[in-house]
Amino acid sequence: MRLLRPDLWWMIIAIVLAVLAVRRLTRRRAVAVTTIALLTDPSYQASPLRHLPFGLAAGALVLVLCGLLQPVLALVQREVRIQGLDIVLVIDLSLSMT
């Protein structure tokens, strides 16, 4: 598999780092609890599903960024040599050159 836009890797790294920085800055801080019994009670433990929205958003972001790199599967790869002549006609229609 080849990538048509491998120059966009820097953008992917920057976006991932920005998402991780925002996630770290906006997370909730722990509250001091003086009773250890509250921490060990299973009814007060958070569900593992609390990470689901962030996981889905991160997965979608990864798929979008991989799509921006434009991956292609080359079915046949061969070198084509064509000799020719390129003719370019340039006409300046502006009045700045008079």
WOQUI-V116320 format. One record per residue. N is the residue number from 0. RES is the residue in one small letter. SS is DSSP state (h for helix, s for strand, l for the rest). PHI is phi in degrees with one decimal (none if undefined). NEAR is the number of other C-alpha atoms within 10 Angstrom. Layout:
# WOQUI-V116320
n:res:ss:phi:near
N:RES:SS:PHI:NEAR
N:RES:SS:PHI:NEAR
This chain:
# WOQUI-V116320
n:res:ss:phi:near
0:m:l:none:8
1:r:s:-115.1:11
2:l:s:-110.8:15
3:l:l:-75.2:12
4:r:l:-125.4:12
5:p:h:-70.1:12
6:d:h:-73.6:10
7:l:h:-91.1:15
8:w:h:-59.5:14
9:w:h:-62.2:9
10:m:h:-67.7:11
11:i:h:-63.4:18
12:i:h:-63.2:11
13:a:h:-65.0:11
14:i:h:-67.9:15
15:v:h:-63.5:15
16:l:h:-63.9:12
17:a:h:-66.2:12
18:v:h:-64.1:13
19:l:h:-65.8:13
20:a:h:-66.2:11
21:v:h:-64.7:11
22:r:h:-61.6:12
23:r:h:-69.0:10
24:l:h:-75.8:10
25:t:h:-100.4:9
26:r:l:-72.5:8
27:r:l:-75.3:8
28:r:l:-85.7:7
29:a:l:-73.8:6
30:v:l:-102.7:6
31:a:l:-68.4:6
32:v:l:-120.1:9
33:t:l:-90.8:8
34:t:l:-104.2:8
35:i:h:-70.2:8
36:a:h:-61.8:8
37:l:h:-66.1:12
38:l:h:-75.5:12
39:t:h:-90.1:10
40:d:l:-70.8:9
41:p:h:-65.1:8
42:s:h:-72.8:9
43:y:h:-99.4:9
44:q:l:-82.6:10
45:a:l:-72.6:8
46:s:l:-75.7:8
47:p:h:-65.4:7
48:l:h:-71.2:9
49:r:h:-66.6:9
50:h:h:-88.8:9
51:l:h:-61.2:10
52:p:h:-60.3:10
53:f:h:-66.3:12
54:g:h:-64.3:12
55:l:h:-66.0:11
56:a:h:-65.5:11
57:a:h:-65.9:15
58:g:h:-63.8:12
59:a:h:-64.0:12
60:l:h:-63.8:16
61:v:h:-63.4:15
62:l:h:-66.1:11
63:v:h:-65.0:12
64:l:h:-67.2:18
65:c:h:-66.4:15
66:g:h:-67.1:12
67:l:h:-66.3:16
68:l:l:-75.2:17
69:q:l:54.6:13
70:p:s:-71.9:14
71:v:s:-135.5:10
72:l:l:-105.8:8
73:a:l:-81.5:8
74:l:l:-77.8:6
75:v:l:-133.4:5
76:q:l:-123.6:6
77:r:l:-146.0:5
78:e:l:-93.7:5
79:v:l:-113.8:6
80:r:l:-111.6:6
81:i:l:-127.0:6
82:q:l:-104.5:6
83:g:l:-164.4:6
84:l:l:-127.0:6
85:d:l:-101.8:5
86:i:l:-116.5:6
87:v:l:-120.6:6
88:l:l:-110.6:4
89:v:l:-115.4:6
90:i:l:-124.4:6
91:d:l:-93.3:8
92:l:l:-97.1:8
93:s:l:-79.6:7
94:l:h:-88.7:6
95:s:h:-75.3:6
96:m:h:-99.1:6
97:t:l:-89.0:6
